[in-house]
Amino acid sequence: MAYDDSSDSLPTPFPTALKVLVAGGFGVGKTTFVGSVSEIAPLSTEELLTQVGAETDDLTGVELKTSTTVAMDFGRITLDERHVLYLFGTPGQERFWFMWDELCRGALGAIVLADTRRLENSFSAVDFFEQRGIGFVVAVNEFDGSFRYDPEEVRAAIDLRPDVPVVICDARIASSGIRTLVTLVQHLLTAVPVADAPDTPDATDATDVADVQDVAVPSGASPDDGAA
């Protein structure tokens, strides 16, 4: 019996899932960041702020905020037919931090969003990823009306290691968010050589990071191209 043994009949391999967390303090722009870069309508678990939470949710600097994430945000970016990037935005309030350990399982790396008006709110996120050995970058989300600081001034204020990138971004603009993700990928490629990839069931293999380099970082492109 004749049959077609051409490669065209082979099923398309299931794409490799790459997981990135978007973390930071309360009201720093995590939901906005995920929504702006996601190719799909993002899953959001936003609930209205109520008077009950007024004693625990500090709205200093974000007085117009009316809702908050109570579980997570979720978005997706298809890099190519072999790689799909999944974005998980963490809840910002301290009472929801117990979820961070679950969300970080299998994460490739993380973006820590920071607001210079409330920079101290980013300290806990930085400590979280440092303690767990998860690579991350700090992205300063420049809110309208906030004072502009040089990235090195922010590094000094947070007491970051010299190797951790600090970038300026606007969470509302997709291109700015993509540049931040490119910076994270480049940082992970530098920080975790393929030969030294950890052999753990929950860790994304460093070869997956290397595979996605040419997709996430177009030839000749720079994470600093354009204005945030």
C-alpha positions as CSV (number, residue, x, y, z in Angstrom):
1,M,0.0,0.0,0.0
2,A,1.4,3.4,-1.0
3,Y,1.9,6.0,1.7
4,D,3.3,9.4,2.1
5,D,6.5,9.5,4.1
6,S,7.3,13.1,3.4
7,S,8.4,15.4,6.3
8,D,5.4,17.6,5.5
9,S,3.1,15.0,7.1
10,L,4.9,15.1,10.4
11,P,3.0,16.9,13.2
12,T,4.2,20.3,14.2
13,P,6.2,20.0,17.5
14,F,4.6,21.5,20.5
15,P,6.3,24.9,21.3
16,T,8.6,25.3,24.2
17,A,7.0,27.3,27.0
18,L,9.1,30.1,28.5
19,K,7.9,31.6,31.7
20,V,8.7,35.2,32.9
21,L,7.3,36.9,36.0
22,V,6.5,40.5,36.2
23,A,6.7,41.5,39.9
24,G,6.9,44.6,42.1
25,G,5.1,46.5,44.7
26,F,1.4,47.5,44.9
27,G,0.3,49.8,42.0
28,V,3.6,49.8,40.2
29,G,2.2,48.9,36.8
30,K,2.4,45.1,36.5
31,T,-1.1,44.6,35.1
32,T,-0.5,47.4,32.6
33,F,2.9,45.9,31.5
34,V,1.4,42.5,30.9
35,G,-1.5,43.9,29.0
36,S,0.5,46.1,26.7
37,V,2.9,43.4,25.5
38,S,0.6,40.4,25.4
39,E,-0.7,39.3,22.0
40,I,-3.9,38.0,23.5
41,A,-6.4,39.6,25.7
42,P,-4.7,39.2,29.1
43,L,-6.2,37.3,31.9
44,S,-6.6,39.6,34.8
45,T,-7.8,39.1,38.3
46,E,-8.5,42.7,39.1
47,E,-11.0,43.5,41.9
48,L,-12.2,46.9,43.1
49,L,-10.4,48.4,46.1
50,T,-12.8,48.8,49.0
51,Q,-12.8,50.7,52.3
52,V,-12.0,47.5,54.1
53,G,-8.5,47.4,52.5
54,A,-7.9,51.1,53.1
55,E,-5.9,50.4,56.3
56,T,-3.5,48.0,54.5
57,D,-3.3,49.3,51.0
58,D,-1.1,52.4,50.9
59,L,-2.3,54.5,47.9
60,T,0.4,57.2,48.3
61,G,1.4,58.2,44.8
62,V,-1.4,56.1,43.2
63,E,-4.4,57.9,44.7
64,L,-6.5,57.4,41.5
65,K,-6.1,53.6,41.6
66,T,-9.5,51.9,41.9
67,S,-8.7,48.2,41.4
68,T,-6.0,45.7,42.4
69,T,-4.7,42.2,41.3
70,V,-5.8,39.5,43.8
71,A,-4.2,36.5,42.1
72,M,-2.2,37.1,39.0
73,D,-2.1,38.5,35.5
74,F,-1.4,36.3,32.5
75,G,-0.3,37.2,29.0
76,R,1.3,35.5,26.0
77,I,3.9,36.3,23.3
78,T,4.5,33.9,20.4
79,L,8.2,34.3,19.5
80,D,8.2,31.7,16.7
81,E,6.7,28.3,16.0
82,R,9.0,26.7,18.6
83,H,8.9,29.2,21.5
84,V,6.0,30.8,23.4
85,L,6.7,33.3,26.2
86,Y,4.1,33.3,29.0
87,L,4.0,36.3,31.3
88,F,2.8,36.0,34.9
89,G,2.1,39.2,36.8
90,T,2.3,38.8,40.6
91,P,-0.1,40.4,43.1
92,G,1.5,43.4,44.8
93,Q,0.0,43.5,48.3
94,E,1.9,41.8,51.1
95,R,-1.1,39.6,52.1
96,F,-0.9,37.9,48.7
97,W,2.8,37.3,48.7
98,F,2.3,33.6,49.6
99,M,1.4,33.1,45.9
100,W,4.8,34.2,44.7
101,D,6.6,30.9,45.5
102,E,4.0,29.0,43.4
103,L,4.1,31.5,40.5
104,C,8.0,31.4,40.3
105,R,8.2,27.6,39.8
106,G,9.8,27.0,36.5
107,A,10.4,30.7,35.8
108,L,13.0,31.7,33.2
109,G,13.5,35.0,35.0
110,A,11.7,38.1,36.2
111,I,11.1,41.8,35.7
112,V,10.9,43.8,38.8
113,L,8.9,47.0,38.1
114,A,9.8,50.0,40.3
115,D,8.2,53.4,40.9
116,T,10.7,56.1,42.0
117,R,7.9,57.8,44.0
118,R,7.7,54.6,46.2
119,L,11.0,52.9,45.5
120,E,11.0,51.1,48.9
121,N,8.1,49.0,47.6
122,S,10.4,47.2,45.2
123,F,12.9,46.0,47.9
124,S,10.9,42.9,48.8
125,A,10.7,41.7,45.2
126,V,14.4,42.2,44.7
127,D,15.1,40.2,47.9
128,F,12.7,37.5,46.8
129,F,14.5,36.8,43.5
130,E,18.0,37.2,44.9
131,Q,17.3,34.7,47.6
132,R,16.0,32.1,45.1
133,G,18.7,32.6,42.5
134,I,16.3,33.7,39.8
135,G,17.7,36.1,37.3
136,F,15.9,39.5,37.0
137,V,16.1,43.0,35.8
138,V,14.8,46.2,37.4
139,A,12.6,48.3,35.2
140,V,11.8,51.8,36.4
141,N,8.2,52.5,35.2
142,E,8.2,56.3,34.6
143,F,4.8,57.6,35.8
144,D,3.6,60.9,34.5
145,G,4.7,63.6,36.9
146,S,7.3,61.5,38.7
147,F,10.9,62.7,39.0
148,R,13.3,61.2,36.5
149,Y,16.4,59.4,37.9
150,D,19.4,58.0,36.2
151,P,19.4,54.1,36.3
152,E,22.6,54.2,38.3
153,E,21.0,56.3,40.9
154,V,18.2,53.8,41.2
155,R,20.8,51.0,41.4
156,A,22.5,52.7,44.3
157,A,19.1,53.4,46.1
158,I,18.1,49.7,45.9
159,D,21.6,48.5,46.5
160,L,21.7,46.2,43.5
161,R,24.6,44.1,42.4
162,P,26.5,45.7,39.5
163,D,25.5,42.8,37.1
164,V,21.8,43.4,37.5
165,P,20.5,45.6,34.7
166,V,18.4,48.7,35.5
167,V,16.3,50.0,32.6
168,I,13.8,52.8,32.1
169,C,10.4,51.8,30.7
170,D,6.8,52.9,30.2
171,A,4.5,50.0,31.0
172,R,1.8,51.5,28.8
173,I,3.8,51.2,25.6
174,A,4.3,47.7,24.0
175,S,7.7,48.5,22.4
176,S,9.1,49.7,25.7
177,G,7.9,46.5,27.4
178,I,9.5,44.4,24.6
179,R,12.8,46.2,25.0
180,T,12.7,45.4,28.7
181,L,12.1,41.7,27.9
182,V,15.0,41.7,25.5
183,T,17.2,43.1,28.2
184,L,16.1,40.3,30.5
185,V,16.9,37.6,27.9
186,Q,20.3,39.1,27.3
187,H,21.0,39.3,31.0
188,L,20.1,35.6,31.4
189,L,22.3,34.6,28.5
190,T,25.2,36.4,30.2
191,A,24.5,35.2,33.8
192,V,23.7,31.5,33.1
193,P,26.0,29.9,30.5
194,V,24.4,27.0,28.7
195,A,27.1,24.6,30.0
196,D,26.3,25.5,33.6
197,A,22.5,25.2,33.4
198,P,21.0,23.8,36.6
199,D,19.6,20.3,36.3
200,T,16.3,20.7,38.2
201,P,12.8,19.8,37.2
202,D,11.4,23.3,38.0
203,A,14.1,25.3,36.2
204,T,13.9,26.3,32.5
205,D,17.0,24.9,30.9
206,A,19.5,27.5,29.8
207,T,19.5,26.0,26.3
208,D,16.0,27.3,26.0
209,V,17.3,30.8,26.7
210,A,20.0,30.4,24.1
211,D,17.4,29.1,21.5
212,V,15.3,32.2,21.9
213,Q,18.1,34.7,21.6
214,D,17.8,35.3,17.9
215,V,14.1,35.5,18.1
216,A,13.9,37.9,21.1
217,V,16.9,40.0,20.0
218,P,16.8,40.8,16.3
219,S,20.1,41.1,14.5
220,G,21.6,44.5,15.2
221,A,18.9,45.5,17.7
222,S,19.6,46.9,21.1
223,P,17.5,47.1,24.2
224,D,18.2,50.8,24.3
225,D,16.9,51.5,20.8
226,G,14.2,54.1,20.9
227,A,12.8,56.1,23.8
228,A,10.7,54.6,26.6
